[in-house]
Amino acid sequence: MRILVAVILMMTVSGCWRGASDVVDNRPICDGTEAQRTAHAAALAADGGPQSVVTGRALIAAVDAGCEG
């Protein structure tokens, strides 16, 4: 029982356990990728080809960077 209490305490203090009331704020990822999303949409409308691949790669990299952690 003591081990269980110690593990729960360590997880809570370290941030590894989140309560049900925690809400993830997605504004930073949305704001941070706005330019890439706009460029990607324009590239898709313009050619749907090589330019779209480049903007899509940049968009995915930005989203991946925001989701790391």
Buried (B, 14 or more C-beta within 10 A) or exposed (E): EEEEEEEEEEEEEEEEEEEEEEEEEEEEBEEEBEEBBEBBEEBBEEEEEEBBEEBBEBBEEBBEEBEEE
